[in-house]
Every structure is written in C-alpha cells, then in structure tokens.
Amino acid sequence: MLDGTLADKVAVVTGGSRGIGRATSLALARQGAALVVNYHDQADAELDQSTAASEVVAAIVESGGKAVAHQADISDEQAARGLIDRAVDEFGRIDILVNNAGICPSQDFLEMPVSLFDRVHAVNLRGAFISSQQAARHMVRQGHGGRIITVSSISALVGGSYQAAYCPTKSGLHSMMQSLAILLGPHGITCNSVGPGEVDTDMNRILPDYDEIAAQLANRIPVGRVAQPEDIADPIVFLASDGARYVNGAFLLIDGGMFVNLQ
Amino acid sequence: MKVELQGQVALVTGAAQGIGKSIADRLAANGARVIYADVQYEVAAESAASQSLGVAMAMDVTRDDQVQEVMDRTVQEYGRLDILVNNAGVNTLEHRVTIDEFPREEWDRLLAVDLTGLYVASKAAAQIMRSQQSGKIINIASVVGIVPLRLQSPFVAAKAGVINLTRSMAIELGPYGILVNAIAPGSTLTDGTKELFYGEGGKFRDSVQELLNHIPLGRPATTDEIAHATLFLAAPESSYINGHVLTVDGGWSAGYMREF
C-alpha cells in the first residue's frame, strides 16, 4: 500500500518481535501507525533472539516512525492489561490491536500433559481475550471506533496430528472474534481474524528438516510455495485500513489455496 | 487505501452502475486500465468517461460470442488481461415469493446471468491469463451464498454456486499463477436496494429495521466499501490469498445479535 493509510493511528502487536508479528509491526509502521511492539523475553531468549524486539523498534524509528518495545507474557492478566495501557500512556490512545502472540508445541495427544494444553490456551486464547478486552475498553471510552485483528490459522478449519492443543485455540480465536464483532460493532469497533496457511517462521522452523517439509507442503498449495510473514502482514494492514471499515466478523484466509486443496 | 496497479488491465462486468461502477472506478483510480463491460453500453460509456483510464465495452455475459469479442478486443488493444471482476448479476424485484410459487422463467433468467454468465466470462479470461501465467479473478458473490434468505431462491442458489466455483477455480488455476477469490457483500446501498428497502418508496421499507437489527454495524454497506475489498484482492498485497471468500457484511454473518 502506497499512501500512509494509518497515519496518526496507534497499534499494539502482541508477539511483535518475530515472524508474522514482526512483519506486521513493520508493515503497520510503514503506513504511519505508532507501534507498541510486544515481546516475551523468555520466548525470544530460548531462540537466542533476545534483541529481536529492539531491532524491530530500531528499524521503525530509523525510517522515521514511532515505536516502543514492551515486554509482557500476555497469559498474565496484569501484564496483558499493562501492555495495552502502555499504548495509551505512550501515544495517548489505541486504535488497532493485533492479537498475534501464539505458541504451537507439537506433541502426541496420547502423551500430552494437561499442563501443555493449559499453557497453549493461556497464551493463545486467554492472552487474546484479556488484550482484546482491555483494548476494547479504551476504544469504547475513546468513542471513535477501532480495529481488533486476530491471527487465527488455517488450523481453525483443519486439525493437525500433533496439534490437539493448538488447533482448538485457533478456532476459538475466530469464534471469539465473531462474538466481539457483534458486541463491539455498534461501537464502530470491527473485529476480524486472518487465517494464515503454512508460513516460514520460527514456529515452524523449529522442526528439523523444515526446508524439506516446506517443499513437500508446497506441492499441496496451489500457488506453489509456503508463505513468508509479509504475505500475512499486508492483509492485516488492509483490515486495519479505512477501506476495510465494513469488514466485520470475517475470517480472511491467507493460505495460497491450501485449504480448498486439502479438502 | 492506495495500491499499485499501474500498467495492469482490468475488466469489470456489470460496471455501468452500482457496485460494479464503484469497483471499476476504484481500480482505475489506482492506476489500472479498466474496461467497463456492461449490457447497458450507454450507461457504461458514461461511467467510464469519468475515469481517464476507463473504457466501455458492450457485453452481455449470457452471450458467449459477445464475451469472447470483448476479451479479444481487450488483448488486441491493451495487450493483456490481469484482473477480471465478475460482478454482473441480477436479482428479482417482482417475484419475492416462496419456491412453490417461483416462476421457472425467472429462475432461468437469474441463473443464466449470476452463475452461467460468471462461468462464461471466467472461462474466456482464464484462457488469456493461463497463457500469461498470471492473473486475478474476483467474483462478487453475496453473503446470501453463505447464509440463506427467504423469497429469492435462484439468487441464493446462484451465489452459493459462485462461492464453491471460486474454490474449485482456485485449485485448478493456482498452478498457472492465477488467483481466484470471491467477495461476499452484505446488504449494500444501491439503486436496486433503494427500490426494495432503503428508499422512501421501498417495497419492503417497513422491514428494513428488522434487517439492520442483524447487522452489528447497523447500516448497509456503501458500494465503495465493497470496491475497497475488491481493490485489496486485486492488489499485489494479497498475492498469497487464493480460493477465499471475503465477507464484507458489517458482521451480519458472524452470528446473532441478542440482548442476553
């Protein structure tokens, strides 16, 4: 997009230091939005990427934008509310929330401890619930609408053999957005989700032989390749833009045609 | 929202007025050469004249020969076809009746335009796009292809058909670099819906509030809001979206509004 369509807007991206969140933070900032880039220090450190969030912020600031990094584990209620409040403290308001933070540990269902199920739900679903609620409270008070955009997944529509904990959070996220779309619509706040297919990010790169897996998957994807994070970020910018103001409660699948081909 | 469509050639069916005109205007304003194709050539010519990159061509989507002629002319005059927007559609204004009373001729008339016409235009365009190894086809379906409505059986059937046809075209044509997606508009403010709902003398004006009660945003879409979504699907930014049906319905199909 060419026109700084988000000038004067303030956005929070959860899990904004890496992957889709990183690309989304950069893309929103390119359109003029001021950014709160959330990251979780432990998660970044585990992948030896402790400087990831500050690099995103530096890139935005260097190109003339506004951004701050904010560490928070959004599964913690106080931390998640504090993250959203940071936008208001720092930039005076919040217009756009992108619920992106998510984890996807693969494990056989028969062996999966309940603690793992709980953790995935706490980050993916509970974290988005708290963040959305806090953002919506500000947006309703501000009185000029807003955008809540949630990164769901193709996994909201299809199961995965080692993803008995992850997939239900992704369908749950879209279901939550539908309910919020109805409740918050009258306030001019639209709530939508995007459903990425297979994306080249740390979440998948953590698998050994990922390049081989990606090449195999590409055969099942009509456009012939897995997605890059930017393929997901641009449609999120569209949903945040003024032109998308009548899109509400929608699920925007961004999968190169994978879902229809899997059926 | 502004995107880069410089040098691209787009064809919008049913572009004389309403949603089609807004879409064509939006694509042209973003740099595409746009063919305003419509069975009402005079009106299309007037609409196209408002855009420096607009040109009108007469085309009835139920006529294979006319569709082919327009596609041939497009390639001859502009060298290529990058974007096809299948927007041409009709609904019945008079026959708002249950299926046991629905006239056969009216059923045939609607299906011929709304479903078969979309096949005819897509087929001709896909041949051009396949040889280019690139292209985008955007079908204007409707939210009533997802959720059923009473008293317009051929329209809901045709739009449901368009939605699944979109998906099958996406898997057929994806490998040739052609992306196929659909937009499902909710209730949209046009001359047609003014005649039915939103205008002073609207035939169903009394029930309009009942309809709006189901829409979280509390109003119908403007044609430009549908055009913006179409522009996004036509833009380079959506290059990984294929086989998708994007609802632009203000939240209508997201669920029930209820006070408890």
Boltz contact constraints between the chains, C-beta under 6 A:
constraints:
  - contact:
      token1: [A, 1]
      token2: [B, 1]
      max_distance: 6.0
  - contact:
      token1: [A, 1]
      token2: [B, 3]
      max_distance: 6.0
  - contact:
      token1: [A, 2]
      token2: [B, 2]
      max_distance: 6.0
  - contact:
      token1: [A, 3]
      token2: [B, 2]
      max_distance: 6.0
  - contact:
      token1: [A, 5]
      token2: [B, 1]
      max_distance: 6.0
  - contact:
      token1: [A, 178]
      token2: [B, 254]
      max_distance: 6.0
  - contact:
      token1: [A, 178]
      token2: [B, 255]
      max_distance: 6.0
  - contact:
      token1: [A, 181]
      token2: [B, 216]
      max_distance: 6.0
  - contact:
      token1: [A, 181]
      token2: [B, 251]
      max_distance: 6.0
  - contact:
      token1: [A, 181]
      token2: [B, 254]
      max_distance: 6.0
  - contact:
      token1: [A, 182]
      token2: [B, 216]
      max_distance: 6.0
  - contact:
      token1: [A, 182]
      token2: [B, 251]
      max_distance: 6.0
  - contact:
      token1: [A, 182]
      token2: [B, 254]
      max_distance: 6.0
  - contact:
      token1: [A, 182]
      token2: [B, 255]
      max_distance: 6.0
  - contact:
      token1: [A, 182]
      token2: [B, 257]
      max_distance: 6.0
  - contact:
      token1: [A, 185]
      token2: [B, 216]
      max_distance: 6.0
  - contact:
      token1: [A, 185]
      token2: [B, 217]
      max_distance: 6.0
  - contact:
      token1: [A, 185]
      token2: [B, 251]
      max_distance: 6.0
  - contact:
      token1: [A, 222]
      token2: [B, 171]
      max_distance: 6.0
  - contact:
      token1: [A, 222]
      token2: [B, 174]
      max_distance: 6.0
  - contact:
      token1: [A, 222]
      token2: [B, 242]
      max_distance: 6.0
  - contact:
      token1: [A, 223]
      token2: [B, 174]
      max_distance: 6.0
  - contact:
      token1: [A, 223]
      token2: [B, 242]
      max_distance: 6.0
  - contact:
      token1: [A, 227]
      token2: [B, 240]
      max_distance: 6.0
  - contact:
      token1: [A, 231]
      token2: [B, 240]
      max_distance: 6.0
  - contact:
      token1: [A, 234]
      token2: [B, 237]
      max_distance: 6.0
  - contact:
      token1: [A, 238]
      token2: [B, 232]
      max_distance: 6.0
  - contact:
      token1: [A, 241]
      token2: [B, 1]
      max_distance: 6.0
  - contact:
      token1: [A, 243]
      token2: [B, 1]
      max_distance: 6.0
  - contact:
      token1: [A, 243]
      token2: [B, 228]
      max_distance: 6.0
  - contact:
      token1: [A, 246]
      token2: [B, 221]
      max_distance: 6.0
  - contact:
      token1: [A, 246]
      token2: [B, 225]
      max_distance: 6.0
  - contact:
      token1: [A, 246]
      token2: [B, 248]
      max_distance: 6.0
  - contact:
      token1: [A, 246]
      token2: [B, 250]
      max_distance: 6.0
  - contact:
      token1: [A, 247]
      token2: [B, 248]
      max_distance: 6.0
  - contact:
      token1: [A, 248]
      token2: [B, 216]
      max_distance: 6.0
  - contact:
      token1: [A, 248]
      token2: [B, 217]
      max_distance: 6.0
  - contact:
      token1: [A, 248]
      token2: [B, 250]
      max_distance: 6.0
  - contact:
      token1: [A, 248]
      token2: [B, 251]
      max_distance: 6.0
  - contact:
      token1: [A, 249]
      token2: [B, 251]
      max_distance: 6.0
  - contact:
      token1: [A, 249]
      token2: [B, 254]
      max_distance: 6.0
  - contact:
      token1: [A, 250]
      token2: [B, 247]
      max_distance: 6.0
  - contact:
      token1: [A, 253]
      token2: [B, 244]
      max_distance: 6.0
  - contact:
      token1: [A, 254]
      token2: [B, 240]
      max_distance: 6.0
  - contact:
      token1: [A, 254]
      token2: [B, 241]
      max_distance: 6.0
  - contact:
      token1: [A, 256]
      token2: [B, 240]
      max_distance: 6.0
  - contact:
      token1: [A, 256]
      token2: [B, 242]
      max_distance: 6.0
  - contact:
      token1: [A, 257]
      token2: [B, 170]
      max_distance: 6.0
  - contact:
      token1: [A, 257]
      token2: [B, 171]
      max_distance: 6.0
  - contact:
      token1: [A, 257]
      token2: [B, 174]
      max_distance: 6.0
  - contact:
      token1: [A, 257]
      token2: [B, 242]
      max_distance: 6.0
  - contact:
      token1: [A, 257]
      token2: [B, 243]
      max_distance: 6.0
  - contact:
      token1: [A, 260]
      token2: [B, 167]
      max_distance: 6.0
  - contact:
      token1: [A, 260]
      token2: [B, 170]
      max_distance: 6.0
  - contact:
      token1: [A, 260]
      token2: [B, 171]
      max_distance: 6.0
  - contact:
      token1: [A, 260]
      token2: [B, 243]
      max_distance: 6.0
  - contact:
      token1: [A, 261]
      token2: [B, 171]
      max_distance: 6.0
